[in-house]
Amino acid sequence: GQECDKLCKQIKKELYKYMKKKNTKVITIKRVQEIIKMKFVEEITVIDPDSNAEVEISIFKMETGAMVGLDTSFLLNVDEPVCSPYDQSEILEEIEA
């Protein structure tokens, strides 16, 4: 939809800036095609193996049947659509329980 078109235009603009800096001539843009709805299940705390710090992970059930865990602090601070970890052409969209 419109959000996907806006994101594609923004990506294209950033890629053109990058191409100018690096003198790159060939680049491919993959268009996001589908929005996958997901429902919040619960939040769990895990230990980051690198920092040994506690990290909150939000668990979601995707309409495709898969379950996915996403860093809660990332979700709270990101302004852009989040792509599915299973297929980068799919955007995740949270729905009310």
N, C-alpha and C positions, 0 to 999 in steps of 0.2 A: 504494500500500500504506500501511502504518502511517506510514512516514516522510513521505509526501505529506500524509496527514491531519494529522500533527503540525505540519508546515510551514504548512498552510492555517490551522490554529487559531492559530498564532503570528502569522501575517500579519494575520488577522482582529483579534486582540487589539491589535496595534500600530496598525492602521487605526482602530479605535474610539477609541484614545487620541488619535490625530491629529484625528479628527472632532470630539471634544469640545473640543480646543484651538481649532480653526478654525471651529466651528459648521457643519461640513459636513453635509449631509443625504443626499447621494446618492453612493454609491461601489460599484464593481464588483470582485468578487474572482474571478479566473480560477483554476479548480482544475487542478492539475497532473495529467495523465492517464496519462502513459507514461514509463517509464524506458528510456533508450537506452544500451546498453552500448558502451564504447569501449575500444580496446586501445592502450597506449602504444607509440609507434613510435621516437621519439628526442627528445633535447633539443638545441635549437640556440640560439645566441647572436645577438641582433640589437641594433642601436643604436636607442635611444629617440630619435625625431626632436626631441622637446622638450628633453630634458635632456642628450642626447648620451651617456648612460650605457649600459653594456651591460646587457641584460635577457635572462634565460634563458626560452625558450619551449618548453613541452612539446608535442610533436606527437602527436596521437591519430588513430586510424582508427575512425570510428563504425560501428556495425553497419548503419547506413543506407547506407554506402558513402562518405560524405563524410569529408574530413580536416579537422581543426580544430587550431589552435594556441592554447594558453592560457598565460598568465603563470605560470611555475612558483612564484614567491614568493607569488602570490595563492592558488594551489592549496594550498600548504603552510600558509597562515594562515587559511583560511576554514573555519568549522565548519558551514556550511549547505550544502545541496545546490546544485550548479551547474547552471543551466539551459542548454539548447542555444542556441547563437547563431543557429540557424536557426529554432527554434520555442520560444518561452518557456514553452510548456505541457509541454515535455519536460525531464526531469532526466537529466543525464549520470552514468553510474556506471562507474568503471574496473574492468576485469576483468584477471585474470592472463594473461600472454602464453602 
